[in-house]
């Protein structure tokens, strides 16, 4: 165990020293045991506050895996099932012919409602009722279940409003009471993070060239129909106090060890906290939809709420986030893994490098 801890620590120390990263956490569970909980760098360059294992990072779409997990825990308890129609729980959502959309469609990004109006603002996204009304009134881009397209923002609000309507609790409450709390991670795993806790957050920063890159992007890119340009994942957006306080379950505020623990629990390896059954694990981690993404144009394969493989191994399921953070679980190896960081880079080189170390060590261990 000491060998992999040393390798990971040396790697992230080098990344910070070379200025490739500013602050970083890595957590690895193997068959339920926390074998790596490593940190390097600073959480706040302005003050020099260091990253600790308990530092919370705002991570963009890495949070979708946590959102999906909340849905699976409730499905395990019979609150709804994957073929439940969204409109049966949320009647207003049936507008414009969306009555056939199911939770399965939502989880596999095949629901056909990836879009938000291009004039949607950060303030709109922070207003739960207002944004859910927009989603409920949206028109289909395609017949549900026939195509896939990344629901960058709508995914979180769709799952979150289904959860709220079905339980009478916000998705943040369900996360804390039914997932994070039982896992002992209630103070390191949030959708909406109370303002009084924001001092524990890492401060995000953009990688060099981000402003120029964003300015050069054509206004008519299809991706801006799903995630309007005002909501592009930058440090300025992710550092906003209202964004951090609001429930926006397309992302999450997490530590690496907290989100890795969620994935370890899904694998069934966290003692005393059986989030789901072994049968459900097989169901949620299997490929469920695939095709050319209607929003981004890439080939994608989805399990129920998680991406299959890239940037992880082909047997893994998880979610990457804009900026380079990544978390996943691999039923084939028993590994649950997370990297969180505060420099928003345009690739997953750091996560891939560290995960490769972990997987090579796991094979030889």
N, C-alpha and C positions, 0 to 999 in steps of 0.2 A: 504493500500500500504506500509506503513512504516513497517508493520509486516514482509512482505516477504523480503523487503530490509534488515532489521535487521537480519533475519535468514540467508540469503545468505552471508551477510558480515561476520557474526560470523563464519559461516562454512569455508569460504575461509581463514579468519584470522587463524583459528585453523589448517587448512591444511598447511599453510606456517610456523606457529609456530612449528608444529611437524616435519618439514622438508619433508613432503610428497610432497609438491610443492614448487617451488622457486618464481615464479611470475605468477599471474593469473588474468584474466578478466572474468566477467560474465555479460551478457546482456539479458534482457527478455522484449519482447514486448507483451502486451495483448490487443487485438483488436486495434492495431495501436498505443497504448500508451507505452512509454518506462517506465516500472515500476521498473526495476532493471538495474543499471549501476554501478557495484561494481568492485573494484580492491583490490589486496593485493600483498605484496611482492616486489621483485626487478626485474627490467628488465635487469640489468647488474650487476651481482655479483662482477665483478672486480672494479667497481666504486661506487656501492651502489645506482645507479640511480633507483628511484622507478618506479613501474608500474603506469601509469595514464590511464584514460579512452581512451585517444587518442594514447597510445602506439600501435605500429603496430607489430604483431607477424607473423613470417613465419610459416604457417600451411601447412602441407602436404595435403592429399587428401580432407580436408575440402573445398579446393578451387574448386573441381570438381562441387560442387553445384552452385558456382558462374559462372563457365564456362557454365554449362547447362542453367542457367538463361539468359545469353547473347544470347544463341541460341533461347530461347523461346521469348525473346523480339523481335528478328528479325523475327521469324516465325509469331508473332502477326502482324507484319507490312507487311507480305506477301513476304519477301525476299526469303524464301524457305519454304517448308513444311516438315513434318516428313518422308514422303515417297519419298522425293527427293533423287535420287541416288547420292552418293558422286561423282562418276565419271562424272556426268553431270556438276558438278561445278569444279571438280578437275580431268581433264581427265587422268593424269598420274597414278592416283590411280587405274585405271581399270586393271593394270598389274596383271598377274597370276590369272585371273578369278575373280577379285574382283568387276566386273562391276555391280553386283546385290546388293552390300552393300548400305543401305540407312541410312539417318540420324537417323531414328528410331532405326536401329540396333546399330549404334554408341552409342546413348544415353542409350540403355539398356544393354550395354556390351555384346551384342550378335553378333557383327560384324564379329568375327572370326579372328581378327588381334591384339591380346593382346601382341605380342612378340616384343622384341628388341634383336638384336644380343648380345650375352653374353659379347662381348668385348666393348660394348658401354660405353663411358666415360662421366663424368660430362661435359667435354668440348664439346663433341658431342651434348649433350642435350641443351647446351646453344647456339648452332648454329641452328637457326630456319630452314633455307633452307636445311641444311645437314640432320637434323633429319626428316624433312618432306619427303625428298627423300628416306630415309630408310623406312619410313612407307609406302610410295607409292609403293615401290618395294617388300613389304612383301608378303608372301604367306599365304593363309588361313589355319587356324587350324581346321575349321569346316565350313559347309555350313551356310551362314549368316542366323540368326534368329532361328536356330535349337538348339543351346546350349548357355549357358552364361559362361563367364569367365572374371574376373576382368581385365580391360585394364588399368593397373596401370599408365603407362606413355602415351601410345598411345591415350587414351581417349582425353587428353588435346590437343594434336597436331592434331588429327582428327577434333575435333570441331573447333579448332583455325584456321586451314587452310581452312576449309569450310567457316568460317566467313570471312577470308581475301580474298578468291577468290570471294565470293559473294558480298562483300561490297567495296573492295579496301582499307580497313582499317585493321590494326592489331587488334587482339582481345583485346589488352590493350587499344587501342584507343576507340573501341566500348564500352568497359566496362566503361571508364571514361566519354565518351560523352553521352551515352545512358542509363546508369544504375547508376553508382556511383555519377556522377555529379548531375543529377536530384534528387537523394536521399540526396544530401548534404554531401556525404561521399567520395568525390574524393581524399581526402588526407589521407584516412584510408582504402582504398580498391584498391589493385594493383595485377596484375600478375607480370609484370616487374616493379620494383621499382627503380626510378632514383638513381644513386649512391649518389648524394648529400643529399638524404633523409635517408640514411642508419643509421645515428646517432639516428634516432627515433625508430629504431627496438629494440625489445627485443633480447637478446642473448640466443640462445638455449643451453641446456646442456643435456647430456644423463643421464638417471637414472643409479644408480649403477649396475654393472654387464653387461652393454650393450656390451662392447668389448668382454667379455668372451662368451656371448651368440652368437654374430655374428661369432666369430672364431670357435665355435662348430657346426655351421650349415653346413651340407653336401653341397659340391659344385654342386651336381647334383639335387638339389631341383627344382621341376618344376617352383616355383615362380621366380627363377632367369632367366627363359626364358622370363618372362614378365617385371620384374624389375631387371636387372643385379646386381650382388653383389656390384659393384662399385657405384650403385645408391641407395643402401639400405638407408632408411631414418634415418640418424644419425644427431646429432648436428653439427658435422664437415661439413657435406654436406650442411645442411640448413643455416649455417653461412657464406658460401662462398660468396664473393662479386659478382662473376660472376653469381652465381646461383640466387642471389637476384635481380640482374639487368635484367636478361634474362626473356623473356616470356616463362614460363613453366606452362601452364594452367592446369596441373594435380594438382597443388597446388596454393596457393595464399598468399599474404602478407596482413593481415587484422587486424582490431580491432574487438573485440567481438560485440560492438554496431553497427559496420558497416555491418558485415555479418548478424547479427540478423535483421537489418533493411531491408536488401535485402529480407529475408524470410517473414518479415511482409508485405512488399510491394507485394510479390507474393500472399499473402492471401487477398490482396485488401484493407488493413486497414491503409495504409499510405496516409493521405490526400493530394490530388493533384498530386500523383505520381502513376497512374494506369499502372503498368508495363505490365500486361496482363489482359485479360477479365476473368470473373467468369467461363465461359465455358472452357477456356483454362486451368485455374487452376484445374478444375475437370479432364481434360485430362492428364495433366502432373503429377498429384499426384496419379493417379490410378496405381495399379500393371499392368505392361506391359510385363514382362518376369521374369521367375523364373526357378530354377533348381539347380543341383549340379555344383558348380563353377569348371570349367575345370582347373583353375590355382591353387586355394587354397583348393579345395575339400569340402568347406562348402556349406550348403544350402543357397541360396540367392534369394531375390525378389527385382526387380528393377522397379521403375517408369521411366519416361523419364528423365534420368540424375541424379536421386536421389535414394538412398536406402530407402526401406520401413521399418519402425520400427527400430529394434535394431541398436544402443542402446537406441533409443527413443521409445515412445509408438507405438503400432501397427497401429494407425491412422496417424502417422507422416511420413513426407518425409524429407530427409536431407542427409548429408554426414559427416562421421567421418574421422579423419585424424590420420595417424601413429603418436604416441606420446601422444594420449589421448584427443585431441581437438575434438569438436563436435558442429554442428549447424543443426537446423531443424525447420520445421514449422508443426503445427498440425491444419488442417482445422476443426477438431472436437471441439477444445477448443479455437481457436483464438490465441494460444501461438506461438511466434517465439522466439527461444532460441539459445544462443551461449556461449560456453566456449572456451577460448583460453589460452594457457599456454606455458611456455618455458622449463619446464622439460619434456623430452620425456619419458613417461612411456609406459609400454607394455599393458595397459588395459584402460578401460573407467570408472573406479571406481569413479573418481572425478566428471565427467560429469553426471553419473547416479545418484550419491548422490544428486547433486544440482538440477537436473531436477525432481527428486522425490519430493523434497521440493516444487518446483514451482507448480507441478501438484496437490499436496495435498492442497496447498494454493488456487489454482485456483478453485478447486471443492468446497471449503468452502466459497470462497469470495462472 
